[in-house]
Amino acid sequence: MIIAGWGNNNIIRSDIFYPKNEQEIIEILEKLNNEGIITRGLGRSYGDMSLYKNILSLERYKKIFELDEKTGILRCSSNLSIVEIIEKIVNKGWFLNVTPGSKYVTIGGAIANDVHGKNHHKDGSFSEYVEEIKIITPDGKINICSNKSEYDLFKATCGGAGLTGVIVSAKLKLLKIKSKNLDVTIFKTKSIDETLKKFRELNENKYLVAWLDTINKKNFGKAVIFSGDHSEDNDLNLKLKKSFNLPSFIGNLFMNNFFMSIFNKLYFLKHQNNFKVKQDIDTFFYPLDRVLNWNKFYGKKGFTQIQILIKDEDKYKEILFKIFDFFTEKNIYSYLTTLKEYGQGNNNYLSFAEKGLSVTLDIPLKNGFLIIYEEFENILLNQNVKIYLAKDSFMSKAFFHKSYNKINEFINFKKKIDPSSKFKSIQSQRLGL
């Protein structure tokens, strides 16, 4: 079968296995010998994290959903998607403590990437609310791990890019809510200085994200900032909006520097400053999910999403200018740029989010981009930054090993539980995992 990551920048042919239960997973692992395999959920990792010649899909695995409505403890199979879960829990007064920007992500994928959301500065990453993981390790054994038992396996699995085994189920702690809605306030800023200042002022709000205009050179870093918290209007009747596909030629017509520059200007003008509005969970958290195939709009070469965490607060502005000055010189622009602020990190070996400022760029690919990316890495090499594995397509082994300070702990643990490197991906081979 021909598959790709969400960025469509690496298309390969893979053999896909579809186990229906735990025993079939164990049998597949036994038959593999040293060929290697990686688990794949709904394919929303942007690069080559879930790509390899052998793929294990839990698409046909029996789905489990068990909710304790009093405590908010959810036990579910890892192949359940966020959209399947929120359809069942919001009307009962519960929501996920942490959600990524797409509802088309499986729980297994959320754990393997230790996803984060618009509230990391307040509430941390997804794994903070994972009470227990059931995982089949490379030796074919079924293990239960948590932050209280088999803690090394837990720390390696959360954020571990699927390299510690097959996550089959998890127990999650949910968030009690009174409404399907959020009380949202929208702010506009006119420069990067004003944007960073406003971020500091709004830091106590639960959800915080900024859309950044980096295409129009005048007033670089002007932004539309969205700040929100769960409403208390007692309306739990969530109706998810229908998603749809659009013809790919629309993207080919409009996804270019000229039209995106115009779009950014109109998007900024559309919003009013200090405007208060109610938005439901679907609108606030998952705006891009309305168009199911938006990733196809970037053309045949696809695109890359680069998410960079800047750890030194006194260098936020300096490094942002370095990033965008570099790409501007190469006539490369990010068609969607967002800022988020992060709080304290956790103890997981490969989790991305920790104290700092995150900037995310969506960049259409062109010939010779790999060479350009290597130049880009050299600019960031001596800065205190890191790049998110779930979005990564091009990071070098040297950059990765320098920027993730628990990498050796992960490698040593993986050698212990997977000495023949049964679980591997194109990304893990590239990065020396």
Secondary structure, DSSP 8 states (H G I E B T S, - for coil): -EEE-TT-S-EEE-EEE--SSHHHHHHHHHHHTTS-BEEESSS-SSSSTT--SEEEE-TTS---EEEETTTTEEEEETT-BHHHHHHHHGGGTEEESS--S-S--BHHHHHHTT---TTHHHH--GGGGEEEEEEE-TTS-EEEE-SSSSHHHHHHHTTSTT-S-EEEEEEEEEEE-S-SEEEEEEEEESSHHHHHHHHHHTTTSSEEEEEE--SSSTTTT-EEEEEEEE--S----------B---HHHHHHH-SHHHHHHHHHHHHHHS-TTEEEEEEHHHHH-GGGGBTTGGGGG-TT-EEEEEEEE--GGGHHHHHHHHHHHHHHTT---SEEEEEEE----S-SS----SEEEEEEEEE--TTHHHHHHHHHHHHTTSSEEE-TTT-SS--HHHHHHH-TTHHHHHHHHHHH-TT--B--HHHHHHT-
